[in-house]
């Protein structure tokens, strides 16, 4: 059984290496990046510090629905430098409902894409989150300003995609009540590249 498993892993690695080696030039200037991603906050305060899984989840103990989706797009203005924006939506719904909508432009410097090699990236971002709460004693809205930095490794997945994984840190300032918090966590994203 172990030999068969090792053979499968070896075959997968060989096919993956051949696909990357035989691929043409990778993404570069003029390419468009489309991506989906997630983040998990491991430190933070208040509702923003809640750890949310990506996708749609039903939590049986508190009988609540969790929806957490994020996507973005970028344009490479230089071979290793892109500018773009992310949009995300989070919904927490049980007897009370909290929704968070975020818009965040970003800049990204990434290595290894054109060569189909493992590389690194750094991505600073600023943005705004709009939080709406409907609770038993009323409802309220908050606007949050965020500054975030994400950095890590970029792994090629064939000729037209990459998986990016790394830690992030974010500062959130609630403009509605002048409170703030820091978040530290892990984030990953899958990017697909469209060539011009």
Secondary structure, 3 states (H helix, E strand, C coil): CHHHHHHHHHHHHHHHHHHHHCCCCCCCCCCEEEEEEEEEEEECCCHHHCCCCCEEEEECCCCEEEEEEEEEEEEEEECCEEEEEEEEEEEEECCCEEEEEEEEEEEEEECCCCCCCCEEEEEEEEEEEEEEEEECCEEEEEEEEEEEEEEEEEEECCCCEEEEEEEEEEEEEECCCCEEEEEEEEEEEEEEEECC
